[in-house]
Amino acid sequence: MSKTVEIRWHGRGGQGAKTASLLLAEAAFNTGKFIQGFPEYGPERMGAPITAYNRISDRKIRIHSNIYEPDYVVVVDESLIKDVDVTAGLKEGGAILVNTSKRPEEIKEQLQGFNGKVYTIDAMAISLETLGKYFPNTPMLGAIVKVSGIMSEEEFVDSMRESFGHKFASKAEVIEGNMKAIKRALQEVKGI
């Protein structure tokens, strides 16, 4: 990767979009990249739309602003497609990743003329089957790494195992559930 990759996350408060952007930044940092991972705050509450961002580069990042023309957009809650212009500013040749059980072709129809690549992942099913609860951020994190190619899958998996090991040191089942969610997402993301 010789340029800066910019990612915008759309989610709802409590779904983990902010946490996922910070975990992605940490994983990229662990591979030697320069990073930024930050949320955009307002009067949000649980369930309200939120936005988070990532910049990942091989070079020092000197920009300190929101991301208005992302390379990738991650939509953690499919219902946001109706409420928010999730493709706003998305670069030509960019891609959008949506948490849904629908096929990419079905989502593309809802994106009002968006011509870029569309990827889908059923993060709900993956999280329920691997974690026993609805935490879509972990599968979405694996899916965006697969879609963007910002680091190798092996580097990403190793970094996440280390990160989860620190955060959940006394809860081995949480570590394993999250790792299973990431690995499934890496395999199950679909795109056109």
C-alpha positions as CSV (number, residue, x, y, z in Angstrom):
1,M,0.0,0.0,0.0
2,S,1.7,3.2,-1.1
3,K,-1.1,5.6,-0.4
4,T,-3.4,6.6,2.4
5,V,-6.5,4.5,2.7
6,E,-9.5,6.2,4.2
7,I,-12.4,4.4,5.7
8,R,-15.7,5.8,7.0
9,W,-17.8,3.7,9.4
10,H,-21.6,4.1,9.8
11,G,-23.4,2.5,12.7
12,R,-25.7,3.0,15.5
13,G,-24.7,3.8,19.1
14,G,-23.9,0.6,20.9
15,Q,-23.1,-1.5,17.8
16,G,-19.3,-1.1,18.1
17,A,-18.5,1.0,15.0
18,K,-16.2,3.2,17.1
19,T,-14.6,0.2,18.8
20,A,-14.1,-1.5,15.4
21,S,-12.4,1.6,13.9
22,L,-10.0,1.8,16.9
23,L,-9.2,-2.0,16.7
24,L,-8.5,-1.6,13.0
25,A,-6.2,1.3,13.8
26,E,-4.4,-0.8,16.4
27,A,-4.0,-3.8,14.1
28,A,-2.6,-1.6,11.3
29,F,-0.2,0.1,13.7
30,N,1.0,-3.3,14.8
31,T,2.0,-4.0,11.1
32,G,4.1,-0.8,11.0
33,K,1.5,1.5,9.4
34,F,0.8,5.1,10.3
35,I,-2.8,5.3,11.6
36,Q,-5.7,7.3,12.7
37,G,-8.9,5.9,14.2
38,F,-11.5,8.3,15.6
39,P,-15.2,8.8,16.1
40,E,-17.3,11.8,15.3
41,Y,-19.3,12.8,18.4
42,G,-22.5,14.7,18.8
43,P,-25.5,14.2,21.1
44,E,-25.7,10.5,20.2
45,R,-27.3,7.9,22.4
46,M,-27.8,4.2,22.1
47,G,-29.3,3.4,18.7
48,A,-28.6,6.9,17.2
49,P,-26.5,7.0,14.0
50,I,-22.8,7.5,14.6
51,T,-19.8,7.9,12.3
52,A,-16.2,6.7,12.9
53,Y,-13.1,7.0,10.7
54,N,-9.8,5.4,9.8
55,R,-6.7,6.6,7.9
56,I,-4.1,4.0,7.3
57,S,-0.8,4.8,5.4
58,D,2.8,3.8,4.9
59,R,3.7,7.4,5.4
60,K,3.1,9.9,8.2
61,I,-0.4,11.2,8.2
62,R,-0.5,15.0,8.4
63,I,-4.3,15.5,7.9
64,H,-6.4,15.9,11.0
65,S,-10.0,16.2,9.9
66,N,-13.1,14.0,9.2
67,I,-13.0,11.9,6.1
68,Y,-15.2,13.4,3.3
69,E,-14.0,11.3,0.4
70,P,-13.4,7.7,1.7
71,D,-12.0,4.8,-0.2
72,Y,-14.3,2.5,1.7
73,V,-17.5,2.8,3.6
74,V,-18.6,0.3,6.2
75,V,-22.3,0.2,7.1
76,V,-22.7,-1.7,10.4
77,D,-26.5,-1.4,10.3
78,E,-28.3,-1.9,7.0
79,S,-31.3,0.3,8.1
80,L,-28.9,3.3,7.8
81,I,-29.0,3.1,4.0
82,K,-32.5,4.6,4.2
83,D,-31.6,7.3,6.8
84,V,-28.1,8.4,5.8
85,D,-26.4,9.0,2.5
86,V,-23.8,6.3,3.1
87,T,-22.2,6.7,-0.3
88,A,-21.7,10.5,0.0
89,G,-18.2,11.4,-1.2
90,L,-17.2,7.8,-1.7
91,K,-14.4,7.8,-4.2
92,E,-14.9,6.6,-7.8
93,G,-13.5,3.0,-7.7
94,G,-14.3,2.9,-3.9
95,A,-16.3,0.2,-2.2
96,I,-19.1,-0.1,0.3
97,L,-19.4,-3.0,2.8
98,V,-22.9,-3.6,4.4
99,N,-23.9,-5.9,7.2
100,T,-26.9,-7.7,5.7
101,S,-28.1,-11.2,4.8
102,K,-28.9,-9.8,1.4
103,R,-26.8,-10.4,-1.7
104,P,-24.6,-7.5,-2.9
105,E,-26.8,-7.1,-6.0
106,E,-29.9,-6.4,-3.8
107,I,-28.0,-3.8,-1.8
108,K,-26.6,-2.1,-4.9
109,E,-30.2,-1.5,-6.0
110,Q,-30.8,0.5,-2.8
111,L,-27.8,2.7,-3.3
112,Q,-29.4,5.1,-5.8
113,G,-27.0,4.8,-8.7
114,F,-23.8,4.0,-6.9
115,N,-21.4,2.5,-9.4
116,G,-18.6,1.2,-7.2
117,K,-18.1,-2.2,-5.7
118,V,-20.6,-3.5,-3.1
119,Y,-19.8,-6.1,-0.5
120,T,-22.0,-7.8,2.0
121,I,-21.5,-9.9,5.1
122,D,-24.1,-11.4,7.5
123,A,-22.4,-10.1,10.6
124,M,-25.6,-10.7,12.6
125,A,-25.6,-14.5,11.9
126,I,-21.8,-14.7,12.4
127,S,-21.8,-12.9,15.7
128,L,-24.8,-14.8,17.1
129,E,-23.2,-18.2,16.1
130,T,-19.7,-17.4,17.3
131,L,-20.3,-15.0,20.3
132,G,-23.9,-15.9,21.3
133,K,-24.8,-12.2,21.1
134,Y,-25.3,-9.6,18.5
135,F,-21.9,-7.8,18.3
136,P,-21.6,-7.0,14.5
137,N,-18.4,-5.0,14.9
138,T,-16.0,-8.0,15.1
139,P,-17.2,-9.6,11.8
140,M,-17.3,-6.2,10.1
141,L,-13.7,-5.7,11.1
142,G,-12.6,-8.9,9.5
143,A,-14.7,-8.2,6.4
144,I,-13.2,-4.7,5.8
145,V,-9.7,-6.1,6.1
146,K,-10.5,-8.7,3.4
147,V,-12.2,-6.1,1.1
148,S,-9.5,-3.4,1.5
149,G,-6.4,-5.6,1.6
150,I,-4.8,-3.0,4.0
151,M,-2.8,-5.8,5.6
152,S,-2.4,-9.5,5.2
153,E,-5.0,-11.7,6.8
154,E,-2.3,-13.5,8.8
155,E,-1.0,-10.2,10.2
156,F,-4.5,-9.1,11.0
157,V,-5.5,-12.4,12.7
158,D,-2.3,-12.4,14.8
159,S,-2.7,-8.8,15.8
160,M,-6.4,-9.3,16.8
161,R,-5.5,-12.4,18.8
162,E,-2.9,-10.4,20.8
163,S,-5.3,-7.5,21.2
164,F,-8.2,-9.7,22.4
165,G,-5.8,-11.5,24.7
166,H,-4.9,-8.3,26.5
167,K,-8.5,-7.0,26.7
168,F,-10.1,-10.3,27.7
169,A,-7.2,-12.1,29.5
170,S,-9.5,-13.8,32.0
171,K,-12.2,-14.8,29.4
172,A,-10.8,-17.3,27.0
173,E,-14.3,-18.0,25.6
174,V,-14.6,-14.3,24.5
175,I,-11.2,-14.4,22.8
176,E,-12.1,-17.6,20.9
177,G,-15.5,-16.4,19.9
178,N,-14.1,-13.1,18.6
179,M,-11.4,-15.0,16.7
180,K,-14.0,-17.4,15.1
181,A,-16.1,-14.4,14.1
182,I,-13.1,-12.7,12.4
183,K,-12.0,-15.8,10.6
184,R,-15.5,-16.5,9.3
185,A,-15.9,-12.9,8.1
186,L,-12.7,-13.2,6.2
187,Q,-14.1,-16.2,4.4
188,E,-17.8,-15.2,4.0
189,V,-17.7,-11.7,2.7
190,K,-19.4,-11.5,-0.8
191,G,-18.9,-8.8,-3.4
192,I,-19.7,-7.6,-6.9
